[in-house]
Amino acid sequence: MQPKRIAVIGAGLMGHGIAQAFAGAGLAVSIHDADPARRAGVPGRIRESLEQLGADPAAADRVTPADTLAAAVADADVVIEAVPEDLELKKRVFAEIEAAARPSALLASNTSVIPITQIMAGLAHRRRAMGTHWWNPPHQIPLVEVVQAEGTGDAEIEAMMALLAGIGKKPVHVRRDVPGFIGNRLQHAMWREAIALVQAGVCDAATVDEVVKESFGRRLSVLGPLENADLVGTDLTLMVHRYVLHDLDRTPGPLPLLEDLVAAGRLGMKTGGGFRDWTEAEAQAVRTRLADHLCRFDVHDT
C-alpha cells in the first residue's frame, strides 16, 4: 500500500503538528477536532509554522478540516488519533474510527504512555491497530515510536514504518507494548531521580538543570546511553553501577514533592511557578531557546 491520504483526529498541539509533517511531505490530510474553532484554525496555524521554519507555506493547503470524525476518516489510508491522554476517551474515539474507516486503513494512536493494547481492546479488527508515538513538536522531532500491540500484524507495522520513513521521519519498532514505550521510560526515569535530588536537599532545581545541560546533555544528541557505555567500557559502567544504583530513588509512585507542587497550583511556566519560579519573559525565553535550537536542524530532515 502506498498511502496517499491521512486523517488526524485531534487538532491540538500534537495533532496539528502531525498533520503538518504529512502535508509538508506532499500528502493530503483531513483533520477533525470536536472544538470547531480549533478545527477551523488548523490551516492557519500550520501556514504560520511553515513560514517560521522557512518552508513552503503552500503545504498548509493540503490540510482540510472535517466537520465530523466520519468525514475525516472515510477516505483515509491511515488514521492517527491525537486526542488527550484519557484511556476511555481514546477507546470511544477508536470505536468511532473503526466504524467509519475503510477496512484497509491503518489505525494508530499517538499516546505517549498508555499501552496500545488497552486502547485497542474493543476493536473487532486489531491487526491493523498500533501506536505511533510522535514527539513534540512532531513536525520537527525526527523520531516516531511505532508500537506493536497484542494482535498487531507484522505487515501493518512494516507499512507504517515505511510510510514514516518516506516522509523523512526516523521510525523505531517497539516490539513490546509497555507503558511509556522506550523514550518516555528513559526520560521519566531521569526526571524521577532529578526530583528526588531536589526533594532530598542535595541541590535546587536550577542546579539539576544546569548539571544536565552542561555535562552529559551535550552528548545525548550524538551519543546514546549504551553507545556511551561501550565508549567508556562496560567494565567501568559496571563499577559505577555497583556503587550508585543501590542509592538511586526507587519510589514506585510520584514523589511527594511533585504531588505537593500540583496540589498547590504550581503547574510550571503556565502558572508562573513549578519547581522554579518563572516570569512570563523568562518562560518565553525558554520557549524561544528551544525553538531556535530545533530550527538549526534542516526541516526536510525531520
C-alpha positions in Angstrom: 0.0 0.0 0.0 1.2 3.5 -0.9 -0.8 5.7 1.5 -2.0 8.9 -0.2 -4.5 10.3 2.3 -4.0 10.7 6.0 -6.6 11.5 8.7 -5.7 13.0 12.0 -8.3 13.1 14.9 -7.5 15.8 17.4 -6.2 19.2 16.4 -4.3 20.3 19.5 -0.6 20.8 19.9 0.3 17.3 18.6 -2.5 16.8 16.1 -1.8 19.9 14.1 1.9 19.2 14.1 1.4 15.6 12.8 -0.8 17.0 10.1 1.9 19.5 9.2 4.5 16.7 8.9 2.4 14.7 6.4 1.3 17.8 4.5 4.9 19.0 4.2 5.8 15.7 2.6 3.1 16.2 0.0 0.3 14.1 1.4 -3.3 15.1 1.7 -4.5 15.4 5.2 -8.0 15.6 6.7 -8.3 16.7 10.3 -11.1 16.7 12.8 -11.4 18.1 16.3 -14.5 18.4 18.5 -13.8 22.1 19.0 -15.0 23.9 15.9 -12.7 26.9 16.5 -9.6 24.8 16.9 -10.5 22.7 13.9 -11.0 25.7 11.6 -7.8 27.3 12.8 -5.5 24.4 11.8 -4.5 25.5 8.3 -3.6 29.0 9.5 -1.5 27.6 12.4 0.3 25.3 10.0 0.9 28.1 7.5 2.4 30.3 10.2 4.6 27.4 11.5 5.9 26.7 8.0 6.7 30.3 7.4 8.7 30.4 10.7 10.6 27.4 9.6 11.4 28.8 6.2 9.4 26.1 4.5 6.8 26.4 1.7 3.6 27.7 3.4 1.5 26.3 0.5 1.7 22.9 2.2 -1.0 24.1 4.5 -3.4 23.9 1.6 -3.1 20.2 1.7 -4.8 20.1 5.2 -8.6 20.1 5.2 -10.6 20.4 8.4 -13.5 18.0 8.5 -16.7 18.7 10.4 -17.2 15.2 11.6 -14.9 12.3 12.5 -16.6 10.1 10.0 -16.0 12.5 7.2 -12.3 12.9 8.2 -11.6 9.1 8.1 -13.9 8.0 5.3 -11.3 8.0 2.5 -8.1 7.8 4.6 -5.4 5.2 4.1 -4.0 5.9 7.6 -5.8 7.4 10.6 -3.9 8.8 13.6 -5.6 9.6 16.8 -4.2 12.6 18.8 -6.8 13.3 21.4 -6.0 14.0 25.1 -4.4 11.2 27.3 -7.6 9.7 28.6 -8.0 5.9 28.1 -11.8 5.9 28.0 -11.9 8.8 25.6 -9.4 7.1 23.3 -11.4 3.9 23.3 -14.6 5.7 22.4 -12.8 7.6 19.6 -11.4 4.3 18.1 -14.8 2.7 18.2 -16.0 5.6 16.0 -12.9 5.4 13.8 -13.3 1.6 13.2 -17.0 2.1 12.3 -16.2 4.8 9.7 -12.8 4.0 8.3 -12.1 1.8 5.3 -11.3 -1.9 6.2 -7.8 -1.4 4.7 -6.9 1.7 6.7 -4.1 1.6 9.3 -5.2 2.9 12.7 -2.7 4.4 15.1 -2.8 6.2 18.5 -0.4 9.0 19.3 -0.5 8.3 23.1 2.8 8.9 24.8 2.3 6.5 27.7 -0.9 4.4 27.6 -0.4 0.8 26.5 -1.8 0.4 22.9 -3.4 -2.9 23.8 -5.6 -1.2 26.3 -6.7 1.5 23.9 -7.5 -1.0 21.1 -9.1 -3.7 23.3 -12.6 -3.1 22.0 -11.8 -3.2 18.3 -13.0 -6.0 16.1 -10.0 -5.9 13.8 -6.9 -5.3 15.8 -4.4 -6.5 13.2 -4.2 -3.0 11.7 -4.1 -1.1 15.0 -0.9 0.1 16.6 0.8 3.1 18.3 2.7 5.9 16.7 4.2 8.0 19.4 5.4 11.3 17.9 7.5 13.8 20.0 6.7 17.4 20.5 6.9 19.3 18.2 6.0 16.5 15.9 6.9 18.4 12.7 10.5 18.9 13.9 11.4 16.0 16.0 12.5 13.1 13.8 11.7 10.1 16.0 8.4 8.2 15.9 8.0 5.1 18.1 5.9 2.5 16.2 4.3 0.3 18.9 3.3 -3.3 18.2 0.3 -4.1 20.4 -1.2 -7.6 21.0 -2.7 -8.6 17.7 -0.9 -6.0 15.5 0.2 -7.6 12.3 3.8 -7.6 11.2 3.0 -6.4 7.7 1.0 -3.5 9.1 3.9 -2.4 11.3 6.2 -2.6 8.3 3.8 -0.5 6.2 3.6 2.2 8.9 7.4 2.2 9.3 7.8 2.6 5.5 5.3 5.5 5.4 7.0 7.4 8.2 10.5 6.9 6.7 9.1 8.1 3.4 8.2 11.5 4.9 11.6 11.9 6.5 10.9 10.6 10.0 13.1 8.1 11.9 10.7 5.3 13.0 11.7 2.7 15.5 9.9 -0.5 16.2 8.7 -1.0 19.8 8.2 -4.8 19.9 6.6 -5.0 23.4 3.7 -2.8 24.4 4.9 -1.5 27.7 3.7 1.8 29.4 5.7 4.7 28.2 7.3 2.7 25.4 11.0 3.5 25.1 11.6 7.2 25.2 9.3 8.2 28.0 10.5 5.4 30.2 14.1 6.7 29.8 13.0 10.4 30.1 10.9 9.9 33.2 13.4 7.7 35.0 15.8 10.6 34.8 13.0 13.1 35.9 12.2 10.9 38.9 15.9 11.0 40.1 16.1 14.8 39.4 13.0 15.4 41.5 14.4 13.1 44.2 17.7 15.0 44.4 15.8 18.3 45.0 13.4 16.7 47.5 16.4 15.3 49.4 18.0 18.7 49.6 21.1 17.7 47.5 20.6 20.7 45.3 17.9 23.0 43.9 16.0 22.6 40.6 18.2 25.1 38.8 21.3 23.2 39.7 19.8 19.9 38.4 19.0 21.5 35.1 22.5 23.1 34.8 24.2 19.8 35.5 22.3 18.0 32.8 22.7 20.8 30.2 26.4 21.4 30.8 27.5 17.8 31.0 26.0 14.6 29.6 23.2 16.6 28.0 25.7 18.0 25.5 26.5 14.4 24.3 23.0 13.0 24.1 22.1 14.1 20.6 25.2 12.3 19.1 25.9 9.6 21.7 23.2 7.4 23.1 23.5 5.9 26.6 24.6 2.4 25.5 27.0 3.8 22.9 28.4 5.9 25.8 28.7 2.8 28.0 30.6 1.0 25.2 32.7 4.0 24.7 33.9 4.2 28.3 33.8 0.5 28.7 31.3 -1.9 30.2 33.8 -2.7 33.0 33.7 1.0 34.1 30.0 1.1 33.7 29.6 -2.0 35.9 31.9 -0.4 38.6 29.8 2.8 38.7 26.6 0.8 38.9 27.9 -1.2 41.8 28.5 2.0 43.7 25.5 4.1 42.8 22.5 2.0 41.7 21.5 0.9 45.2 21.3 4.6 46.2 19.0 5.8 43.3 15.4 6.6 44.0 13.0 3.7 43.7 9.8 5.3 44.8 7.0 3.3 42.9 4.7 6.2 42.5 5.0 10.0 42.0 7.3 11.7 44.5 5.7 13.8 47.3 7.4 17.0 46.1 5.7 16.7 42.7 2.4 15.8 44.3 2.7 18.9 46.6 3.5 21.2 43.7 0.4 20.2 41.7 -1.8 20.4 44.8 -0.5 23.9 45.5 -1.3 25.0 41.9 2.3 25.3 40.9 1.9 23.8 37.5 5.0 25.2 35.8 5.5 28.0 33.4 1.8 28.3 32.7 1.1 29.4 36.3 4.3 31.2 36.9 5.9 28.6 39.0 6.6 24.9 39.4 10.0 23.5 40.6 11.2 27.1 39.9 9.5 30.5 39.7 9.0 31.9 36.2 8.2 35.3 34.9 6.4 35.4 31.5 9.6 36.8 30.0 11.7 34.0 31.4 9.2 31.4 30.2 9.2 32.9 26.7 12.9 32.9 26.7 13.0 29.2 27.3 10.4 28.6 24.5 12.4 30.7 22.1 15.7 29.0 23.0 14.1 25.6 22.3 12.6 26.7 19.0 15.9 28.2 17.9 17.7 25.0 18.8 15.3 22.8 16.9 15.4 25.1 13.9 19.1 24.5 13.5 18.2 21.2 12.0 17.1 21.0 8.4 13.3 20.9 8.4 13.5 18.5 5.4 15.4 16.0 7.5 12.6 15.7 10.1 
